[in-house]
């Protein structure tokens, strides 16, 4: 009997030791979460962050499954530091009335996601509107802008919006904003806005448990747009964006269709390639991530026939001149919860580069100067070269 009693005591001791170890680990994890990840569990912080940015304030499901979502029409929301207004067609419009359009203004259309939409900045501070104002001032021409951007849109949704909403208006110039998450499936990463700030609150008042419950909910929602990540190629750094595989190739095919359609309709298109999380690197030109993410992409977009403004080199020059290690000075928020969307200064820089890009290309300036835009698409030589 003694050996059996001793074995039971030994087993009990091991169980108690294991329980103590697990408890210590959980307490340590709880302390780490409370000290360093407050923005992920504190209900008030989550509410303060999502209240002004949650898409549910001004976005609704779309009756068009290809669009998935769209801006609500006739919205007028004061969201604290910024205001969102839409017209009856569900397009974002200025917060203050503008002068009536001239009889024949230069018409610009913009397609994109939250950055070109101007998340958390007023309409007048967005780079499309700043570009419109500057080009109108420089060329002494009336310029009208329709910004069809919708937060969370990817390339497939942008193509659908182009075909159904932009083409009927037949603009003189299209600006297509490119974020490096545009290759992700429709609806991917959209779910966190629907996990309410209170979700995960528990009787134990455990921050660790709340973070875990919220993460599980996010993963559960993401399964709705799941895909086989093993088939995809990602850059190792630079945000871990897609740079190859079935999703990426389908994404590029979508952009090619948009390029071919806009060219057939004689609508010159500028693609603005944006990367909020670029870091200063004096040797970036030889960096594998840069080559995969930026250089190769720009080359393929140019071959499709787009005018391509890749902001990466311009950001590198700016960071060097300012002594910055990254672009966080132009983020909406540098402190948790971090928001890398450009603030008004960041939008102003993009507008400046877009104006300079336009001035350097006679075929684009012709649009604003009322001349026939001969050779408006840069695709002809690229296509001919490819044919050879």
C-alpha positions in Angstrom: 0.0 0.0 0.0 2.9 2.4 0.8 4.2 2.5 -2.8 0.7 3.2 -4.0 0.2 6.0 -1.5 3.6 7.4 -2.4 2.8 7.3 -6.1 -0.5 9.1 -5.5 1.3 11.8 -3.5 3.9 12.0 -6.2 1.2 12.4 -8.9 -0.6 15.0 -6.9 2.6 16.9 -6.4 3.2 16.9 -10.1 -0.3 18.1 -10.8 0.1 20.9 -8.3 3.5 21.8 -9.7 2.0 21.9 -13.2 -1.0 23.9 -12.0 1.4 26.4 -10.3 3.5 26.6 -13.5 0.5 27.2 -15.7 -0.9 29.8 -13.3 2.4 31.6 -13.2 2.6 31.6 -17.0 -0.9 32.9 -17.3 -0.3 35.6 -14.7 2.8 36.6 -16.5 1.0 36.7 -19.8 -1.8 38.7 -18.2 0.7 41.2 -16.9 2.4 41.5 -20.4 -0.9 42.1 -22.1 -1.9 44.8 -19.6 1.4 46.5 -19.8 2.1 46.4 -23.5 -1.1 45.7 -25.4 -3.7 47.9 -23.7 -5.0 49.0 -27.0 -6.2 45.4 -27.8 -8.4 44.9 -24.7 -9.3 48.2 -23.1 -12.9 48.8 -24.1 -12.7 52.6 -23.9 -9.6 52.7 -26.1 -11.2 50.3 -28.6 -14.4 52.3 -28.6 -12.5 55.6 -29.1 -10.5 54.1 -31.9 -13.3 52.4 -33.8 -16.0 55.0 -33.3 -14.6 57.5 -35.8 -13.2 54.9 -38.2 -15.7 52.0 -38.2 -16.9 51.5 -41.7 -20.4 50.7 -40.3 -20.9 54.5 -39.8 -21.1 55.1 -43.5 -20.7 51.8 -45.4 -23.4 49.3 -46.2 -23.6 45.9 -47.9 -24.0 46.3 -51.6 -26.8 44.7 -53.7 -24.0 44.0 -56.2 -22.1 40.9 -54.9 -19.0 41.9 -56.9 -18.9 45.2 -55.0 -19.7 43.5 -51.6 -20.0 46.9 -49.9 -20.6 50.6 -50.9 -20.9 54.0 -49.3 -24.3 54.9 -47.9 -26.0 57.7 -49.9 -26.9 61.1 -48.4 -24.6 60.7 -45.4 -23.6 63.7 -43.3 -21.5 62.6 -40.3 -19.4 64.6 -37.9 -16.9 62.1 -36.6 -15.0 64.5 -34.4 -11.7 65.4 -36.2 -13.2 64.7 -39.6 -16.5 64.8 -41.5 -18.0 62.4 -44.1 -20.6 63.6 -46.6 -21.9 61.6 -49.5 -24.3 62.5 -52.3 -27.4 60.6 -53.4 -25.3 58.2 -55.5 -23.1 57.3 -52.5 -20.0 59.2 -53.6 -18.0 61.2 -51.0 -18.3 65.0 -51.6 -16.9 68.1 -50.0 -18.1 69.3 -46.6 -18.7 72.8 -48.0 -20.6 73.7 -51.2 -18.4 74.3 -54.3 -19.0 76.7 -57.1 -21.1 75.4 -60.0 -19.1 73.4 -62.5 -18.1 75.1 -65.8 -19.8 74.1 -69.0 -16.9 71.8 -70.0 -14.6 71.1 -67.0 -11.8 68.6 -67.0 -13.3 65.6 -65.3 -11.2 63.4 -63.0 -12.4 60.1 -61.5 -10.6 58.4 -58.6 -10.8 54.7 -57.7 -9.2 53.3 -54.6 -9.6 52.3 -51.0 -9.4 54.0 -47.6 -6.3 56.0 -48.5 -7.6 57.8 -51.6 -11.0 58.0 -49.9 -9.3 60.0 -47.1 -10.0 58.0 -44.0 -9.9 60.2 -40.9 -9.2 63.4 -42.9 -11.6 66.0 -44.3 -12.4 65.8 -48.0 -10.6 69.1 -48.6 -7.4 67.5 -47.2 -7.4 64.4 -49.4 -4.8 64.1 -52.1 -7.3 63.8 -55.0 -9.0 67.1 -54.0 -5.6 68.8 -53.4 -4.5 67.6 -56.9 -7.7 68.9 -58.5 -7.3 72.3 -56.9 -3.6 72.6 -57.8 -4.1 71.5 -61.4 -7.0 73.9 -61.8 -4.9 76.8 -60.4 -2.0 76.0 -62.6 -3.8 75.5 -65.9 -6.6 78.1 -65.3 -9.1 75.4 -66.2 -12.2 74.3 -64.4 -11.6 70.8 -63.0 -14.3 68.5 -61.6 -13.6 65.5 -59.3 -15.6 62.4 -58.6 -13.9 60.2 -55.9 -15.4 56.7 -56.1 -13.0 55.3 -53.5 -14.5 53.1 -50.8 -12.5 51.9 -47.8 -11.6 48.2 -47.9 -11.9 47.9 -51.7 -9.5 45.6 -53.6 -8.7 45.5 -57.3 -11.7 43.3 -58.2 -14.1 45.7 -56.5 -12.4 48.7 -58.2 -12.7 47.1 -61.6 -16.4 46.5 -60.9 -16.9 50.1 -59.8 -15.0 51.3 -62.9 -17.3 49.3 -65.2 -20.6 50.2 -63.5 -20.0 53.6 -62.0 -17.1 55.4 -63.7 -17.4 54.4 -67.3 -20.9 55.8 -67.7 -19.5 59.2 -66.7 -16.5 58.8 -69.1 -14.0 61.0 -67.3 -11.1 62.7 -69.0 -8.6 61.2 -66.5 -8.7 58.3 -64.1 -6.5 58.0 -61.0 -6.3 54.5 -59.6 -4.9 54.3 -56.1 -2.8 51.2 -55.4 -2.3 49.8 -51.9 -0.3 46.6 -51.5 -3.2 44.8 -49.9 -5.3 45.1 -53.0 -4.5 41.5 -54.0 -6.3 40.2 -50.9 -9.7 38.6 -51.4 -12.9 40.7 -51.2 -13.9 41.2 -47.6 -10.5 40.0 -46.2 -9.4 41.9 -43.1 -12.8 43.7 -43.1 -14.2 41.8 -40.1 -12.4 43.5 -37.2 -14.7 46.6 -37.7 -17.6 44.3 -36.8 -16.1 43.0 -33.6 -17.6 45.5 -31.1 -15.3 47.0 -28.5 -17.1 45.2 -25.7 -16.6 41.8 -27.3 -14.5 39.6 -25.0 -15.4 41.3 -21.7 -15.6 38.5 -19.1 -16.4 37.9 -15.4 -12.7 37.4 -14.6 -11.9 40.8 -16.0 -9.0 39.2 -17.7 -7.3 41.2 -20.4 -5.6 38.0 -21.7 -8.9 36.2 -22.1 -10.5 39.2 -23.9 -7.6 39.4 -26.4 -7.8 35.7 -27.0 -11.6 35.8 -27.5 -11.3 38.7 -29.9 -8.5 37.0 -31.9 -10.6 33.9 -32.2 -13.6 35.9 -33.5 -11.3 37.6 -36.0 -10.0 34.3 -37.2 -13.5 32.8 -37.4 -14.6 35.8 -39.5 -11.5 35.5 -41.7 -12.4 31.9 -42.6 -15.3 33.4 -44.6 -12.6 34.7 -47.0 -10.0 32.1 -46.4 -7.5 30.9 -49.0 -4.5 28.5 -49.1 -1.6 30.6 -48.0 0.8 27.9 -49.0 0.1 28.7 -52.6 0.9 32.3 -52.2 4.2 34.2 -52.2 4.9 36.9 -49.7 7.7 39.4 -49.1 9.6 38.5 -45.9 9.5 42.1 -44.6 7.7 45.2 -45.8 4.3 44.3 -44.3 4.3 40.7 -45.5 2.3 41.6 -48.6 1.5 39.2 -51.5 3.9 39.3 -54.4 3.2 36.1 -56.2 0.9 33.1 -56.4 -2.7 32.5 -57.7 -4.2 35.5 -55.8 -1.6 37.9 -56.9 -1.8 36.8 -60.6 -5.6 37.0 -60.5 -5.2 40.5 -59.1 -2.8 41.6 -61.9 -5.2 40.0 -64.4 -7.9 42.2 -63.0 -5.8 45.3 -63.3 -4.9 44.3 -66.9 -8.6 44.2 -67.7 -9.1 47.6 -66.2 -6.1 49.0 -68.2 -7.4 47.5 -71.5 -10.9 48.8 -70.9 -9.8 52.3 -70.0 -7.4 52.4 -73.0 -10.3 51.3 -75.3 -12.4 54.1 -73.9 -9.5 56.6 -74.3 -9.3 57.3 -70.6 -5.7 57.9 -69.5 -5.1 56.3 -66.1 -2.5 57.1 -63.5 -1.8 54.4 -60.9 -0.5 55.9 -57.6 1.5 53.1 -55.8 1.4 53.9 -52.1 3.2 52.3 -49.1 2.6 53.9 -45.8 5.0 51.7 -44.0 8.1 52.3 -46.1 11.3 52.6 -44.0 14.3 54.6 -44.9 16.9 52.4 -46.6 19.8 54.0 -48.5 20.3 50.7 -50.3 16.7 50.1 -51.1 17.2 49.8 -54.8 18.9 46.4 -54.4 16.7 45.2 -51.6 14.8 42.0 -52.6 11.6 43.1 -50.9 11.7 46.4 -52.8 12.3 44.6 -56.1 9.5 42.2 -55.5 7.0 44.6 -54.0 7.6 47.9 -55.9 10.0 47.6 -58.9 8.6 44.5 -60.5 5.0 45.7 -59.9 5.6 49.1 -61.5 7.2 47.5 -64.5 4.2 45.2 -65.0 1.7 48.0 -64.5 3.5 50.1 -67.1 3.5 47.2 -69.5 -0.3 47.1 -69.1 -0.5 50.7 -70.3 -0.8 52.6 -67.0 1.0 55.8 -66.2 2.7 54.7 -62.9 3.6 57.0 -60.1 5.5 54.8 -57.6 5.9 56.9 -54.4 8.5 54.7 -52.9 11.6 56.6 -54.2 10.0 59.9 -53.4 9.4 58.8 -49.9 13.1 57.6 -49.6 14.3 61.1 -50.7 11.9 62.8 -48.2 13.0 60.6 -45.3 16.6 61.2 -46.1 16.2 65.0 -46.2 14.2 65.0 -42.9 16.3 62.5 -41.1 13.3 60.2 -40.6 13.6 56.4 -40.2 10.0 55.9 -41.4 6.9 57.8 -42.5 5.2 57.8 -39.1 5.3 61.7 -39.0 2.6 61.4 -41.7 0.5 58.8 -40.1 -2.9 59.5 -38.5 -1.6 58.0 -35.3 1.9 57.0 -34.2 0.7 55.8 -30.8 -1.4 52.7 -30.1 -3.7 52.0 -31.8 -1.4 52.9 -34.7 -3.1 54.1 -37.9 -0.8 54.4 -40.9 -3.3 56.2 -43.1 -1.8 59.5 -44.2 -2.7 62.7 -42.2 -3.2 66.0 -44.1 0.5 66.5 -44.5 0.9 63.0 -45.9 -1.9 63.7 -48.4 -0.3 67.0 -49.4 2.9 65.2 -50.3 1.1 62.7 -52.5 -0.7 65.5 -54.2 2.6 67.4 -54.8 4.1 64.3 -56.4 1.0 63.7 -58.5 1.1 67.2 -59.8 4.8 67.0 -60.6 4.2 63.6 -62.3 1.5 65.2 -64.5 3.6 68.2 -65.4 6.4 66.0 -66.7 4.1 64.2 -69.2 2.8 66.2 -72.1 0.2 63.6 -72.9 -1.3 64.2 -69.4 -0.9 68.0 -69.5 -2.8 67.9 -72.8 -5.9 66.8 -70.9 -5.8 70.0 -68.8 -4.8 72.3 -71.6 -7.6 71.3 -73.9 -5.3 69.8 -76.5 -5.8 66.4 -78.1 -4.0 63.9 -75.9 -2.1 62.1 -78.6 -0.5 58.9 -77.3 -2.2 59.4 -74.0 -1.5 55.8 -73.0 2.1 54.7 -72.6 1.1 51.2 -73.6 1.8 51.4 -77.3 5.6 51.0 -77.2 5.4 48.4 -74.4 2.8 46.4 -76.3 4.8 46.6 -79.5 8.0 45.5 -77.6 6.1 42.6 -76.1 4.8 41.5 -79.5 8.3 41.5 -80.9 
